[in-house]
Amino acid sequence: MDTFLRILPFAAAESLLVWSVWRLRRITFIASFLVLTLACGYAVMSESSSGIFNFIGGCLIVFGVTCIYLGERVGVGAFVSRSGLRAIGALLFFLGVFGLFIV
């Protein structure tokens, strides 16, 4: 149950990101990154060991891969460019990989 409560905010951020890119909603796009930041803060506050950074790193990798995938699917006239969304995804992917190395 504890893992489910940690995954839930990350899943909410992921669903907000996908929905905002498909429906071209700028506010929910920004909200997805705010929810991601709050989810990372909640995860750190709920666990007292440094093993939580491994969990956060995995979630950031999934979020980054989703951004890269959605960067391929962004249509013409969207509020975010393909290269911009891919760059955000690459940044989150590498932050997630570095999070996996924290002991």
Order of alpha helices (4+ residues) and beta strands (2+ residues): alpha-alpha-alpha-alpha
